Amino acid sequence: MLEILTEYVREGVTYLRQFNFIRIFAHYDADGIASAAILARALLREGKRFHIQFLKRLDVDFAISLDPSSDELLLFADMGSGHGDAINALEGNVMVVDHHYPRDSISCLHINPYLGGIDGSYEISAAGTCYLLAKELGDNLDLSALALVGAIGDKQKITGANEIIVKDGIRKGFIEFRGGVPLYSMSVYDALKLSTEPYLGFHDDDSLNDFLTRLHVDGTKHIDSLDDGELRTLNNAIALRVLKMNAYPDIMDELLSKNYYIPREIINNATMFTDVLNACGRMGLYGIGLGLALGDRNFLEQGIQAFKTFQYGVIKKIGEVENLVQEGTSIRYLLLNNSSTTGPIATVLSRYKFADRPFLVLNVKKDVVKCSIRGNLRLVESGLDLGLVMREAANYVGGSGGGHNVASAAVFSPGKEEEFIAKVDELCQKWLKSQ
Ligand SMILES: [Mn+2]
């Protein structure tokens, strides 16, 4: 199934080998950080020099500001496929390695699973695509662990191309499948409190203490020290709690398929490693996230601290806003002011509390409104493309937007919130009705 994509990858490797200096631009989320780290580790082994910069978004002004020299390669990872205007405005040698739906034609070498007939939303991440490149470049099978991190970060399924990559890792001992619900490697108490995948909704200590007391599980124990019986009890209680929440119906199957360990990486728990990278990216601590993904233990303490702070902030915010959700005709939405995050809130609420309709979060800041929308596989299969919805709705109010069919984002100027919400609702209804 990777035949066509492999053709692109081979072409990419041939091109890459011509350069001794590669400027990597990567998206700032866990998949982007994993992508950059895969490229860095593979390039180091080839004796190539590189520079890495993380970006929240890509636009024409940024592209024009780059002014590359003729002997360097500009490599965009986990971004670019949806930004034809910016990529095509670039002078110089450019390569895009991305898994976002290629809406625009791009004038450079473009490695994207969709061009090889593979679903980039669910079956391979940017990190996975970078891994294929690394695997073609040299002996880099260990990097499959980071490809897995990218897939987990982007809420993908371990099927298709992802499954092939994970099998590489398992065969060589770089990845181990553990089974059960993925929980962070920390005390039971903290793991349940800080978990967003699964989201368990423990907003006060009493409810969490009650839960653990009823299960006869000691909350001070480390997750990785629980015996099989304790783990089974915990898994069953978590499944029951999640199923009572109006969660996405396939959520438990999805969770149970994703509890992996990556024994050679700095943080062995793949879910925890992913969320540490995500937190570092979201908090602007790119160097720490990248350092960890490159295997530097010096960043561990800061990374874990950032992760705890970030997870706690997300959980707390969800508790504050989950009763403020409003109903549209075919969507639900949340209007926030100056929230520190939008995407993670949208992800959790759309997966665990309001899974039957697209879920939109708007965050109104002083000069800009930032929006995230989330769907799920069932909505996508009914024909909904939220990347297109956000792009159209944002254009309608003079902003910009786009992304995956299942998760996308937009930005526009304050004052147009109601107009934007109505447009998103209308577009979603049109898509869902046409089925
Ligand atoms: Mn990605």
Residues whose N, C-alpha, C, O or C-beta is under 5 A from the ligand:
A	BS01	MN	D31 D78 A126 D154
